[in-house]
Amino acid sequence: MLLLKICSVCFTVALYLYCKRLNRKKPGWLTSPIILTPLAMMGILFTIGLPYEEYQHATSLFTEALNMVTVAFAIPLYRNWAILRANWRVIVFSLSVGSLAAIIGGMIPTYLLGMGGQAVLSVIPRSITTPIAVSLSESIHGIPALTAVFVMLTSFAGMYLGPKIMRLFHVRHPLAIGMMYGMGAHALGTVKAFERGEVEGTVSSLSNIVGAIITVAWAFMLLPIVSAWMS
């Protein structure tokens, strides 16, 4: 088991570095390492016949590292606390509406596509950061592995469509940009938001945290209604 852990971690890191090098030679979102790496890894796991659960357990180090990165977002929150405190009503209201829209917008297509009740429950946490989304999925009897896929797809879509939507609707306010990246693309969106400015990145990281709390609250409030709807 130790050998599997070492090989899985080393191979994943090597694959990511290779994809990053490829992206430098051929820039573009299709060659982005955050897209190529998981796709290539899925193909390799399928080819060698290694169950995803075993790979996930072997590479749990990455999940733990992601948790530490999420906690580290508290630093810019402290630096820009005055801005956040002055606009907390707008932020909470916007994230509440956005979270509810994301939940409903995920459940209805999943249900209409006939993917099953567990898939509908699994898509509920798709707009929050992976560690919390996976835990929430397990709590509401979804499929954590499927939730992780939904979160990745949502994050990729947010990274690709976010800048286009901002340009289309002329979104320039730092709070709006930060919340769009935070709710729409999670941790990856926060990295992108920090490229726009510290306020945008701070609001994005706050959206990751507050949006997750709000989504958890929505999930447990809506769970009885969703269960009755699917029965």
N, C-alpha and C positions, 0 to 999 in steps of 0.2 A: 504493500500500500504506500509506503514511504517513497519507493521508486516511482510509482505512478504519480504521486504528488510532485516530485522533483521534475520529472519529465514533462508533465502537463504544464506546470508554471513556466519552465524554461522554453518549451516549444511555443507557448502562447505569446510570451514576450518577444521571442525571435520572430514569430510571424507578424506581430504588430510592428516591429522595427522595420521589417522588410516592406510591409505595406506603406509605412510612413516614407520610406526611401522611394518607393514607386510613385507616391503622391507628389513628391518633390520634383520628380522627372516629368510627370504628367498630371499637373494640377487639375482639380475638378472634384465635385462632390461625389461622383461615381467612383473615383479612385481614392476617396477619403479612407484612412485606416479604420475609422469608426464604423464604416460600412463593410469594407473588404475583409477585415479581420474576423468578425463574427460569421460572415457568409462562408469564408474559407474554412473556418473552424468547424462549422456545421457539416460541410462537405467531407472534411477529414474524419470527423467522428462517425459519420454514416459509412464511409469507406472501410474504416478499420473495425466497425461494429462495437464501438465503445458507447455504452448507455450515457445519456446526458447527465443522469443523476450522479454517476460515478465521476464524470468530469467536473461537474459542479462542486462536488465534495472535495475533489482533489485541488481545485483552484479557489477554495473558500478564502484564501489569502487576499484575492482581489476584492471580494465583497467586504472584508474587514477594512481594507485600505480605503474603499469607497466611503465607508462609514466615517473614517477619520477625516477624509476630505470634506464631507458634509458638515462635520463639527467645525472644521477650520473656517467655514464661511461666516462664523460668528465674529471674526476679527473685523471685516469691513462693516458688519452690522453695527458694531460698537462705534466705529469711526464716523458713521453717518446717522447716528441715532436721532439727532435733532430733526433731520429731514423726514425720517420715518415716523417720528412721533407727531409731527405737524400734519402728516397726510395719512394717518392710520385708518381713518374712516373710509377714505377712497380705496385704500389698498385692500382692506378686509371685505368691503362690499364687492369690489371688482373680482377678487379671488373667489368669493362665494358664488357669484354668478358664473364665472368661468369654470369653476370646478363642477357645478351642477350641469352646465352645458356639455362639458367633456364626458361626464358620466352618461347622460342621456344619449349624446351623440355617438357613444361607443356601444351602448347596450342595444339600441334599436336596430342598427345594421347587422350586428352579430346575431340577434334573434331572427331577423328576417332572412338571413342567409342560412338558417337552420343548423347553426353550429352546436346547438344544445345548451341546456341550462347552465352547466358548469362553465362553459365558455363565456356566457353572458355575465356570470358572476366574476369571472377572471378578468374581464375587460374593464370592470368598474375602477380599479386603481391605476389605470394606464397613464394618467397625467401627473403622477407623483414619482419621486425618485425611487430607484429600484429596490433598495433594502426595505423601505417602508411599504412599497407596493407589494412585494412578495409576502411580507408578514401579514398585511391586510388581506390579501387573497386567501391565505391559509385560514385566517380567522373567519371569513365569510363563506368558507367551503368552496373556494375556487381552485384552480390548478396553478400553483405558483410558477411552474416552468412556463406555462402559457402566458401568464401575466407578464413575466420577464420579456417575452417576445413582443407582446403588445406595447410595453413600455419602450422597448428599443425602436419599434416601428414609429411610435408617436414622436419619439425624440428625433429620429431621422427626418420625419416629415416636418417637424417644427424647425429644424435647422435649415431645411431646404426652402420651405414655403414662407418662413418668418420674414426674411428680408424682402421677399417679393410683396407680401401683404403690406408691410410697412411702407414700401415705396408706392404701392397702389393707393393706399388711403392716407398717404402723407403723414405717417405717425412719426413725430419727432420728440415728443415729451419723454424725458428720461424715465419717469415712473411707468409710463405705458410700455416703453421698449423693454424695461426690466421685467415687468409682469408678463409680457408676451413671451419672452424668452424663458422665464422661470417656469410658467405653467405649460408652455408649448413644447419645450425641449429639455427641461430638467437640468441636470448637471452640465450636460454639453452646452445647453443654451446659456447657462450662467457663465461658462468660459467665454462664449461668444459675446455676451453682454459686457463683460469686463473689457473686451477689446473696444467697445464703444465708449466706455467711460466708467469711473468708479461708482458713480451713483447708479447707473444702469445695472452694473454687476451686483451692487449691494441689494438693490430692489429685487433682482432676479434670485439671489440667494435667499432673501427673505420669502419670496414667493414659493421657493422649494419647501421651506419649513412650514410657513403658515398654510400654504396650499395643501400640504400633506395632512395637517391637522384638520382642516376643513373637509377634505375629501374623506377622511376616516369618519368624521361626524355624519356626513351625507350618506356614506355607505351603510352605516348601522341604522340610520333613520329610514332609508329607502329599502332595506333588506326585506322587511315583511311585505311591502308593496310589490317588490320584484318577484318574490317567491309566490305570492298569490297570482300575479300576472302570468307567470310561466306555468302554473299548475293547471 
